[in-house]
Amino acid sequence: MQYIAPLKLYWLLLAVALAVVVPAGLAQVQTDIASSSLPDAPAPQQNTPTTAPATPPPVSTSASQADAQDAAKKKQQADEARKKEQNQKRILGVMPMFNVVNSANSIPPLRPKEKFQLFWKSSTDPFIFGLDAIIAGIGQAENSNAGTKTVQNPDGTTHLERWGFPQGISGYFQRYGTTYADTFDGNFWGNAVLPVLWKEDPRFYRMGTGSFPRRFLWAATTTIWCRRDNGKWGPNYANVAGNFIGGGIANLYYPSEEGGFEKTTVSALTVTAEGTFGAELLEFWPDIEHHFLKKRMKAPSLKPAP
């Protein structure tokens, strides 16, 4: 038997005494309470358990899908509203600006169907018919696509022979028809077919802010540099190739004396240069319009005071 220290032995005896005396005392107290005539104790009240806050039912998958579809529908409606508003903009109320985007992130890329719709709208707008009528009139005045050539007779002599479009009303409508055909062909290939195949955006993205030289160069380069459907920028193959294809097709209906590769190249480069001029107008016209409107609003009234 191991030796137990006196302090440890003291605590051991105390524990044994408590183990024997305390239960006996508790038993006696319970007996006295039972034998005494005390009033009935009130029935114990049961505490109502605190109700836990109701957990919201989990959102069903169908509800989440409905919310996502609703958000997508609202976004599509907002995009369509912006496109519709853009389609109504014109310079001086005449020249259409429905192919102009003021911000690269404000309008989503065009779907193939929308590119063909843009081509058709830009080819059948009343402004286009009026512009081609003016161009045909200028060509009529300059007697373009017409001239004379020397033809050798069987007997060895030569004579001058006219070729190309004649003068008069007949010549004017021939020039008008070929001018509109050039416009239609260029839009068809450069704004619809090739942009769909090469996933290019045929619209003009206006910078709108910055220094004049920067914006001028930006507008000038849009004829050879464009935004793609994936948001990136790259060479404007559709516009350049469309101009060459249109020039090649033009050889089929222009007078033979004006045909050939040289005519096609000159026509394509001319249309590209004209596109550069048009891009500059689209870039700076809102600033010009705002300047004159602001100046008009600041002008003092000439009416006498009442």
C-alpha positions in Angstrom: 0.0 0.0 0.0 1.4 3.3 -1.1 2.0 6.1 1.4 -0.6 8.9 1.2 0.4 12.4 2.2 -1.6 13.8 5.2 -3.2 16.5 3.1 -4.4 14.1 0.5 -5.7 11.8 3.3 -7.7 14.7 4.7 -9.4 15.4 1.4 -10.2 11.8 1.0 -12.0 11.5 4.4 -14.0 14.7 3.6 -15.2 13.3 0.4 -16.4 10.0 2.0 -18.2 12.0 4.7 -20.0 14.1 2.2 -20.9 11.1 0.2 -22.6 9.5 3.3 -24.1 12.5 5.1 -25.5 14.7 2.2 -27.7 12.0 0.7 -29.2 11.2 4.1 -29.9 14.8 4.9 -31.6 15.3 1.5 -33.8 12.2 2.1 -34.9 13.6 5.5 -35.8 17.0 4.0 -37.9 15.4 1.3 -39.8 13.4 4.0 -40.6 16.4 6.1 -41.9 18.3 3.1 -44.1 15.5 2.2 -45.6 15.2 5.7 -46.3 18.9 6.1 -49.6 20.5 5.1 -48.4 23.1 2.6 -50.7 24.6 0.0 -50.6 23.1 -3.3 -47.9 24.5 -5.4 -48.9 26.2 -8.6 -48.6 24.2 -11.6 -45.3 24.9 -13.3 -45.7 27.1 -16.3 -44.1 25.8 -19.4 -42.0 28.3 -21.2 -43.1 28.7 -24.7 -40.0 28.1 -26.8 -38.9 31.1 -28.8 -40.0 30.7 -32.4 -37.0 30.8 -34.7 -37.3 33.3 -37.5 -38.8 31.9 -40.5 -36.3 31.0 -43.2 -37.3 32.2 -46.6 -38.1 29.3 -48.9 -35.3 28.6 -51.3 -35.7 30.2 -54.7 -36.7 27.6 -57.2 -34.7 27.0 -60.3 -37.7 27.9 -62.4 -38.0 31.3 -60.7 -34.3 32.0 -61.2 -34.6 31.2 -64.9 -37.7 33.4 -65.2 -35.8 36.3 -63.6 -32.9 35.8 -65.9 -35.2 35.6 -68.9 -36.9 38.8 -67.8 -33.6 40.6 -67.4 -32.5 39.5 -70.8 -35.8 40.6 -72.3 -35.5 44.1 -70.7 -31.9 44.4 -72.0 -33.0 43.4 -75.5 -35.8 46.0 -75.4 -33.3 48.7 -74.2 -30.9 47.8 -77.1 -33.7 47.9 -79.6 -34.8 51.3 -78.3 -31.3 52.6 -78.7 -31.1 51.2 -82.2 -34.5 52.7 -83.1 -33.4 56.1 -81.7 -30.2 55.9 -83.7 -32.1 55.1 -86.9 -34.0 58.4 -86.7 -30.9 60.7 -86.5 -30.1 62.8 -89.6 -27.9 65.7 -90.5 -30.0 68.8 -91.1 -32.9 66.5 -91.0 -31.9 65.0 -94.4 -28.7 63.0 -94.4 -29.1 59.8 -92.4 -26.8 58.9 -89.5 -28.3 55.6 -88.7 -25.0 53.8 -89.2 -23.3 56.0 -86.5 -22.5 54.7 -83.0 -21.4 57.3 -80.4 -19.8 54.8 -78.1 -18.1 51.4 -78.8 -19.9 49.9 -75.8 -23.4 51.5 -76.0 -24.8 49.1 -78.7 -24.2 45.4 -79.0 -22.8 43.9 -82.3 -25.2 43.5 -85.2 -26.6 40.1 -86.1 -26.2 38.9 -89.7 -29.9 39.8 -90.3 -29.4 43.3 -88.9 -26.4 43.9 -91.2 -28.6 43.1 -94.2 -31.3 45.3 -92.9 -28.8 48.2 -92.5 -27.6 47.6 -96.1 -31.2 47.8 -97.4 -32.1 50.8 -95.3 -29.0 52.7 -96.5 -29.7 51.8 -100.1 -33.3 52.7 -100.2 -33.4 55.9 -98.1 -34.8 58.9 -100.0 -31.6 60.8 -99.4 -29.7 58.2 -101.4 -32.0 58.6 -104.4 -31.7 62.4 -104.2 -27.9 62.3 -103.9 -27.5 60.0 -106.8 -29.8 62.2 -108.9 -27.5 65.2 -108.2 -24.4 63.1 -109.0 -26.0 62.0 -112.3 -26.8 65.6 -113.1 -23.2 66.6 -112.5 -22.1 63.8 -114.8 -24.5 65.0 -117.4 -23.1 68.5 -117.3 -19.6 67.3 -117.5 -20.5 64.7 -120.2 -18.8 62.0 -118.2 -18.6 58.4 -119.5 -18.7 59.6 -123.1 -16.4 60.8 -125.7 -15.2 60.2 -129.2 -12.8 57.7 -130.7 -11.0 57.4 -134.0 -12.3 54.5 -136.2 -10.5 53.4 -139.4 -12.6 52.9 -142.4 -12.2 50.0 -144.9 -10.6 52.3 -147.5 -8.0 53.4 -145.0 -9.5 56.7 -144.0 -10.6 57.4 -140.4 -13.5 59.1 -138.8 -14.6 60.1 -135.3 -17.2 58.0 -133.6 -19.0 58.8 -130.4 -19.1 56.3 -127.5 -20.7 56.2 -124.1 -23.7 57.9 -122.7 -25.5 60.4 -124.9 -26.8 63.8 -123.9 -30.5 64.5 -123.3 -32.9 62.8 -121.0 -31.8 59.4 -122.2 -28.2 60.0 -121.2 -29.2 61.4 -117.8 -31.2 58.4 -116.8 -28.4 56.1 -118.0 -26.0 58.0 -115.7 -28.6 57.9 -112.9 -29.0 54.2 -113.2 -25.3 53.4 -113.2 -24.7 55.8 -110.3 -27.4 54.1 -108.2 -26.1 50.7 -109.2 -22.6 51.7 -107.9 -24.2 52.7 -104.6 -26.3 49.5 -104.3 -23.3 47.2 -105.2 -21.0 48.9 -102.8 -23.5 48.7 -99.9 -24.4 45.1 -100.7 -20.8 43.8 -100.6 -19.2 46.2 -98.2 -22.0 46.5 -95.6 -23.8 43.2 -95.8 -22.2 40.1 -97.4 -18.5 40.6 -96.5 -19.2 41.9 -93.0 -21.3 38.8 -92.3 -18.6 36.5 -93.7 -15.7 38.2 -91.9 -17.6 39.2 -88.8 -17.0 42.9 -89.2 -19.2 45.8 -88.0 -20.2 48.1 -90.9 -21.2 51.0 -88.7 -19.1 54.1 -88.0 -17.9 54.4 -84.4 -17.6 58.1 -83.5 -14.9 59.1 -81.1 -16.7 62.3 -80.0 -14.0 63.6 -77.6 -10.4 64.5 -77.8 -8.2 66.8 -79.8 -9.1 67.8 -83.4 -6.1 66.1 -85.0 -6.7 62.8 -83.1 -10.4 62.7 -84.1 -9.6 63.7 -87.7 -7.1 60.8 -88.0 -9.5 58.5 -86.3 -12.3 59.2 -88.7 -10.0 59.0 -91.7 -8.8 55.5 -90.8 -12.2 54.0 -90.3 -12.4 53.3 -94.0 -9.5 50.8 -93.6 -9.9 50.0 -89.8 -13.1 48.8 -88.2 -14.6 47.2 -85.1 -15.3 43.5 -85.2 -18.2 41.5 -83.8 -16.1 40.3 -80.9 -15.3 43.8 -79.8 -11.7 43.9 -81.2 -10.4 46.2 -83.9 -8.7 45.2 -87.1 -8.4 45.9 -90.9 -11.6 46.9 -92.6 -11.3 44.1 -95.3 -15.1 44.3 -96.1 -15.1 48.0 -97.0 -11.9 47.9 -99.2 -12.8 44.6 -100.9 -16.4 45.7 -101.3 -15.2 48.8 -103.2 -13.1 46.7 -105.5 -15.9 44.2 -106.1 -18.3 47.0 -106.9 -15.8 48.6 -109.3 -15.4 45.2 -111.1 -19.2 44.8 -111.4 -19.4 48.3 -112.7 -17.4 47.3 -115.8 -20.4 45.2 -116.9 -22.7 48.2 -117.3 -20.4 51.2 -118.0 -19.3 51.9 -121.6 -16.6 49.5 -122.8 -14.2 52.4 -123.4 -14.2 53.1 -119.7 -13.7 49.5 -118.6 -10.7 47.4 -117.5 -8.6 47.0 -114.4 -7.5 50.6 -114.4 -11.1 51.8 -114.2 -11.9 49.3 -111.4 -8.9 50.5 -109.4 -9.7 54.2 -109.9 -13.3 53.6 -109.0 -12.5 51.7 -105.8 -10.0 54.3 -104.6 -12.4 57.1 -105.4 -15.2 55.5 -103.4 -12.8 54.9 -100.5 -11.8 58.6 -100.5 -15.4 59.6 -100.6 -16.0 57.3 -97.6 -13.2 59.2 -95.8 -14.9 62.5 -96.4 -18.2 61.1 -95.2 -16.6 59.7 -92.0 -15.2 63.2 -91.2 -18.7 64.7 -91.6 -20.2 62.1 -89.3 -17.5 62.6 -86.7 -17.7 66.4 -86.5 -21.2 67.2 -87.5 -22.7 66.9 -84.0 -20.1 69.3 -82.7 -20.9 71.8 -85.5 -24.6 71.5 -84.8 -24.1 71.9 -81.1 -21.9 75.0 -81.7 -24.5 76.8 -83.8 -27.3 75.8 -81.6 -25.4 77.1 -78.5 -24.6 80.3 -80.4 -28.2 80.8 -81.4 -29.4 80.3 -77.8 -26.9 83.0 -76.6 -27.8 85.5 -79.3 -29.7 88.5 -77.8 -33.3 88.9 -78.8 -34.0 91.7 -81.2 -37.6 92.1 -80.1 -38.4 95.3 -78.2 -39.2 95.0 -74.5 -42.9 95.2 -73.7 
